[in-house]
Amino acid sequence: MQKAEKFKIPVDYYIMFGICFLFIVIAFFLDTPRQIFDGYFKIHTSRSVLITDYIALAGIGAALVNSAILVIINLIMLIITKRDPNGKVIAALFLTIGFSLFGKNMFNTLPIMAGVWLYGKVTKKCFTEMVVFAMISTTISPIVSEIAFLGEGITVFKFITAYFTGVFVGFIFPVIADYVKRMHNHYCLYNGGIAGGFIATMFAGFLRSIGIEIVPENLWDTEHTLQLAILAYFIASALIIYGLFTDKPKNAFFKFLKLIKENDPDDCDYLSKYHNTCYINIGIMCIVSTSVMLVLGKPINGPILGGIFTVSGFAACGKHLKNAIPIIIGSIIAAHLNHLEFDASLNTLAILFSTGLAPIAGRYGWHWGIITGFLHVSIAVFIGDINGGLNLYNNGFAGSFIAVIMLPVITAFNGLYNKLRKRDLV
């Protein structure tokens, strides 16, 4: 009988462990152990609905430790299930890094991941195939916290109800996430946010129907921009250096030039196609998104850093300079023109997360990208009211509506333009 081959931990996972270690070191450098412990407890007993900046709530040290612990749990899960890394896995890990700074914690994510595992067991699907679903399903983790800490006092009944609800939404998440792909034909990268948006809207509607009002949060730190910007730039620089020097720099450069010409939304696993060169793209997108925030005068805090890491993570499967910049330009224009203050948290986050629609700009051109980014912000800043902040990937939910609207409109306009051009009318 042949022995099963031992799973060798990929270098990609060691890179993520390194980021976690860096977070923990910085946390204990900036805060005392007591502050971190107290803050970590505060994070786990918060409602965690949008927008709950864990840095504003519990301190920078506790927020960084919370992020590191959750990513380590995810990495252990990937290693135990022997899941090889690809673009989606890297994106899911960066999502966990970012959103653990404003919404995800061990208390509210574990029951949802358990629900995904249970779905795999019932349907006899290998959990290696389901593990990415488990990671992104935690977009609806505030549902667990909202039920557990609803009203006055903490009771065993609320905890049990919250956990059973978490398992249930985790169980149905893979089915819905698979189904909603048909809505946008892969032109919205945040598929988990779309599935989470529908589930969160259903639960918000149910809670409101029984007289429970969900009150959104707006905790927003403005005191740690320098430290967090340096952290983002350091991680980005390290990833670029790694991508350059694990291959010959000249080879890496030409591979990168090839990567930024990618425009097929059905074939956007850059990690599998370009290997270590993908980390150059991740690092560059991290630098660009951080710099855009600083140039616009935005504070770097938990949610903003979460957005920066989301842009970075999806640089492994769908985003690059050529398709993201037009979307960002359109979103900045919209943020200046809508009735909200330009510095409003919703405007700021929508600028970063609008890049989930980057495949539209990649396939149809920069002009459609600008229009798409503009429309995304116009919807994203208001759509959270529907689900009361129970869906963390709310911009993904907004992006699905934009993709469904834009794709037929673009097809129709391009078809009309081509007909007119054939008749020499344009």
PAMITI-385336 format. One line per field, with one value per residue (C-alpha): x, y, z. Coordinates in steps of 0.02 Angstrom, whole numbers, plus 32768, in hexadecimal, padded with zeros to 4 digits. Example, Ala and Ser with C-alpha at 12.3 -4.5 7.8 and 13.67 -1.06 7.14 Angstrom:
<dolums>
px: (8267/82AC) .
py: (7F1F/7FCB) .
pz: (8186/8165) .
</dolums>
This chain:
<dolums>
px: (8000/8046/805D/7FFF/8075/809A/8058/80E4/80B3/80C0/812E/8090/804F/80F5/80E5/803B/807E/8107/8084/802B/80CD/80EF/8041/805C/8109/80C6/802F/809A/810E/807F/8012/802B/7FF7/7F6C/7F28/7F2D/7ED6/7E4C/7E36/7E31/7DA3/7D49/7D54/7D04/7C74/7C4C/7BBD/7C3E/7BC1/7BFE/7C5D/7CB1/7D67/7DBB/7E4C/7DD2/7D73/7DFF/7EA8/7F25/7F7C/7EDE/7EA3/7F49/7F4C/7E98/7EC6/7F62/7F07/7E7A/7EF3/7F58/7EB7/7E92/7F43/7F3A/7E95/7EE4/7F79/7F0F/7EA0/7F3D/7EFB/7F7B/7F7D/7F36/7EF9/7E53/7EA8/7F1F/7E8E/7E2C/7EC1/7ED7/7E1C/7E2F/7EC3/7E62/7DB4/7DF6/7E1E/7D66/7CE4/7D2C/7D65/7D75/7CCC/7C64/7CC2/7CD8/7C1F/7C0C/7CA5/7C5F/7BBF/7C22/7C7E/7BD6/7B95/7C2D/7C0D/7B54/7B75/7C10/7C82/7D39/7D5B/7DF7/7D7E/7D12/7D99/7D97/7CDA/7CF7/7D71/7D07/7C62/7C96/7C5C/7BBA/7C0E/7BB8/7B16/7B5D/7B99/7AF8/7A8C/7B03/7B0F/7A60/7A0C/7A3E/7AA1/7AF7/7A96/7ABA/7A1E/7A5E/7B08/7ABB/7A45/7AD5/7B40/7AB6/7A8E/7B47/7B4C/7AAC/7AE9/7B8F/7B33/7AD0/7B5E/7BB6/7B12/7AE9/7B9D/7BA0/7AF9/7B1A/7BB0/7B33/7AFC/7B9D/7BFF/7C9B/7CA1/7C8F/7D21/7CC8/7C54/7C52/7C12/7B81/7B4C/7B67/7AFF/7A67/7A77/7A91/79FE/7990/79C3/79B6/7907/78D6/791A/78C2/781F/781E/7843/7900/7957/7A0D/7A70/7B0B/7BAF/7C28/7CC5/7D52/7E05/7E6B/7F03/7F71/7F87/8046/8060/7FE5/8023/80D5/8097/803D/80D3/814A/80E3/80CD/8187/81B4/813C/8181/8234/8202/81AE/8244/82D0/8284/828E/8308/82CE/82CB/825B/81EB/81DA/81A2/812B/80E1/80C8/806B/8003/7FC1/7F80/7F0C/7E55/7DFA/7D8A/7D7A/7E36/7E7D/7EDF/7F7F/7FD8/7FC9/7FF6/8083/80BC/812E/8118/8067/80B0/80F4/8043/8003/8089/806D/7FB0/7FCE/803F/7FC7/7F2C/7F88/7FCC/7F21/7EDB/7F6A/7F61/7EA5/7EC8/7E71/7EA4/7EEC/7E8B/7E42/7DBF/7E33/7EC2/7E42/7E16/7ECE/7EED/7E51/7E95/7F3C/7EF3/7E8C/7F29/7F45/7EA4/7E5F/7EA5/7F39/7F67/7F19/7E6B/7E64/7E9B/7E06/7D8E/7DE5/7DDC/7D21/7D03/7D64/7CFB/7C5B/7C96/7CB2/7C07/7B90/7B38/7BA9/7C44/7CDA/7D2F/7C98/7CCA/7C52/7C99/7D4B/7D2C/7CCA/7D60/7DCE/7D4F/7D0D/7DA2/7D41/7CF9/7DA6/7D82/7D04/7D8B/7E05/7D90/7D32/7DAD/7DDC/7D45/7CCA/7D36/7D21/7C64/7C5E/7CC2/7C51/7BB2/7BF9/7C13/7B65/7B19/7B97/7B84/7ACA/7AB6/7AF3/7A4E/79F6/7A53/7A7E/7B3A/7B2C/7B8F/7C45/7C68/7BDE/7C35/7C30/7B73/7B6C/7BE3/7B6C/7AE5/7B60/7B9E/7AEC/7AC1/7B64/7B83/7AE7/7AF7/7BAD/7B81/7AF2/7B58/7BEE/7B7C/7B2B/7BD5/7C16/7B7C/7B8F/7C48/7C26/7BB4/7C3B/7BC9/7C4C) .
py: (8000/80A9/812B/81CF/8259/82D2/8382/83FF/84AB/8524/85BF/8628/85F1/861A/86CA/86DB/8697/871B/87A6/8761/875E/8813/8847/87F7/8846/88F3/88DB/88BC/894A/89C8/898B/8934/887D/88B8/8932/88A9/882A/88A3/88DF/882C/8804/88A5/8873/87CB/8818/889F/889C/88AC/88F2/896C/89D7/899C/89CC/8959/89D4/8A5C/89DF/897F/89C8/89A7/8918/88B3/88CD/8890/87F9/87CE/87D5/876A/86E4/86D3/86C5/8641/85DD/85E7/85B4/851D/84ED/84F9/8490/840A/83FA/83F7/8483/84C4/8581/85D9/8689/8670/862A/86BF/8738/86E1/86ED/87A7/87BF/876D/87DD/8879/8855/8814/88CA/88F9/8872/87C3/876D/86BB/86C0/86F1/8695/85E3/85B1/85EC/858A/84F5/8506/84FE/8464/8414/8438/83E0/8349/833D/834F/82DE/8363/8364/83F6/841D/8459/84B6/850D/85AE/85B6/85A6/8637/86B0/867E/86E3/877F/8766/874D/87E9/8784/8717/87AA/880C/877E/8752/8805/883E/88AD/88B4/882D/878F/86EC/8637/8633/86C3/866F/85C9/861F/8683/85E8/8580/8612/861D/8564/8576/860A/85B2/8517/8576/85EB/8578/8557/8610/8640/85C0/85FA/86B6/86A1/8699/874B/879F/8722/873A/87F6/8819/87CF/87D6/8742/871C/87CC/87B1/870F/875F/87F5/878B/8725/87C1/8819/8784/8783/8840/8837/87AD/8809/88A9/884B/8814/88C4/88BC/8951/893B/89D8/89F1/8A25/8AAB/8A8F/8ADD/8AF4/8B89/8B7D/8AF5/8B27/8B31/8A87/8A2C/8A7F/8A4B/899A/8992/89D7/8960/88C6/8901/8920/8876/881E/887C/8851/879B/8797/87E7/8783/86D4/86E0/8743/87FA/8807/876C/87AB/8855/8808/8792/8828/8885/87EC/87E1/8894/886D/87E6/880A/8763/875A/869E/8682/86F5/8685/86EB/8688/85E4/8637/86AA/865E/86D2/8761/876B/87B1/8845/886B/8855/88CA/894F/894E/8960/89F7/8A47/8A32/8A72/8B07/8B32/8B3B/8BA9/8C1E/8C31/8C5C/8BC2/8B77/8AC8/8A63/89B4/89BE/8A1C/89A3/8918/8965/8976/88BE/888E/88E9/8894/87E6/87ED/881F/8763/8742/87CF/887C/88D9/898D/8990/8957/89A2/8A56/8A87/8A42/8AA6/8B46/8B31/8B0C/8BA7/8C14/8BC9/8BE2/8C9B/8CB1/8C52/8CA7/8C57/8CAE/8C76/8C3D/8BD3/8B21/8AD4/8B3C/8B10/8A55/8A56/8AA1/8A0E/8983/89BE/8965/88C3/88F4/8903/8876/88E9/896B/88E3/8897/8931/89C0/8A4E/8ABB/8A36/8A1D/8AD3/8ACA/8A26/8A6F/8B08/8AA1/8A2A/8AB4/8AF9/8A52/8A13/8AA4/8A80/89C4/899E/89E3/894A/88CD/893B/891F/8862/8840/8874/8863/88DF/8929/887D/887F/892B/88F1/8867/88E6/8950/88B8/887F/892F/8958/88B8/88BF/897D/896F/88E3/894A/89EB/8991/8937/89DB/8A30/89A4/89AF/8A6B/8A5A/89DD/8A5F/8AE4/8B48/8B53) .
pz: (8000/7FCA/8052/803E/800A/8097/807B/806E/80AF/801B/8026/800A/80B5/8107/80BF/8111/81B6/81A8/8197/8232/8294/825F/829A/8345/835C/832E/839F/8438/8407/83FD/848F/8535/854F/85C3/8541/84BD/852D/8561/84AE/846A/84E2/84AF/83F7/841A/847B/83FB/837D/82F0/8270/81EC/8211/82B1/82A7/8325/8335/836F/83DA/842E/83FF/8375/83D1/83EF/833B/82F2/8365/8338/8280/8297/82FC/827D/81EB/8248/8265/81AB/817E/81F2/81A1/80F3/8129/817F/80E4/8076/800A/7F8D/7F7A/7EE3/7EC2/7F1B/7FB6/7FC1/7FA7/8032/80A9/8086/809F/814A/8176/8147/8188/822E/824D/8242/8256/8262/8300/833E/8396/82FF/8275/82B8/82B7/8203/81CB/822A/81C5/8122/8162/818E/80DF/8098/8108/80DB/8020/802B/7FE6/8019/808E/8028/7FA2/8021/8087/801F/8034/80F0/80ED/8088/80DB/8173/8117/8179/8222/826D/826A/82F5/835E/8343/8386/8415/8456/842A/84AD/8563/85BB/857F/858A/855E/84F0/8484/8472/843E/83C5/837C/8362/8315/82A2/8272/8248/81E0/8179/815F/8123/809E/806B/7FEB/7F90/7F7E/7F54/7EC7/7E84/7E81/7E0F/7D80/7DA6/7D74/7D09/7D77/7D56/7E11/7E73/7F1B/7F01/7FBC/7FDE/7F67/7FBD/8067/8034/800C/80AD/8118/80C6/80EB/81A3/81B4/816B/81E4/827C/8249/822C/82E3/831F/8333/82E5/82AF/82D4/8266/82B8/8280/82E7/8283/82C1/8285/82F8/82AC/81F6/81FD/8251/81E1/8141/816B/818E/80E5/8086/80E0/80B7/8003/7FEC/8036/7FBF/7F27/7F58/7F70/7EC5/7E70/7EBB/7EC2/7E04/7D9B/7DA6/7CE8/7CD9/7D65/7D0E/7C69/7CC3/7D1E/7C79/7C3A/7CD9/7CCB/7C1C/7C63/7C41/7C4A/7CE4/7CD0/7CD6/7D5B/7DD1/7DC8/7E4F/7DEE/7D48/7D7E/7E24/7E87/7E0B/7E4F/7EF1/7E91/7E59/7F0C/7F50/7ECA/7EE4/7FA0/7F84/7F07/7F75/8010/7FAF/7F68/8018/8055/7FBE/7FDA/8090/80D7/817F/817B/81FD/8210/8185/810D/812A/8111/8069/803B/8062/7FFF/7F67/7F84/7F9A/7EFC/7E9E/7EA4/7E44/7DDB/7E03/7DBC/7D95/7CE9/7D1D/7DCC/7DAE/7D3E/7DC1/7E4A/7DE1/7DC6/7E7D/7EB5/7E40/7E87/7F3B/7F15/7EC7/7F3A/7FCC/804F/808E/8026/80C7/80FB/8128/80AA/801C/804D/8055/7FB2/7F56/7F8A/7F7B/7ED2/7E85/7E98/7DEE/7D9E/7D1F/7CC9/7CA8/7C74/7BF3/7BB2/7BC8/7C3D/7C0E/7C45/7CE0/7D13/7CFB/7D5D/7DEE/7DF1/7DF7/7E79/7EF9/7ED4/7F0A/7F8A/8004/8019/8003/80B3/80F5/80AD/811A/81AD/81A0/81B9/811A/8126/806A/8047/7FB0/7F60/7F74/7F23/7E9A/7E66/7E3E/7DDA/7D78/7D51/7D13/7CB9/7C57/7BE9/7BD7/7B9E/7B25/7ADC/7ACB/7A80/7A05/79D2/79C1/7951/78E1/78CF/78AB/781F/77D1/77E6/785A/78E5) .
</dolums>
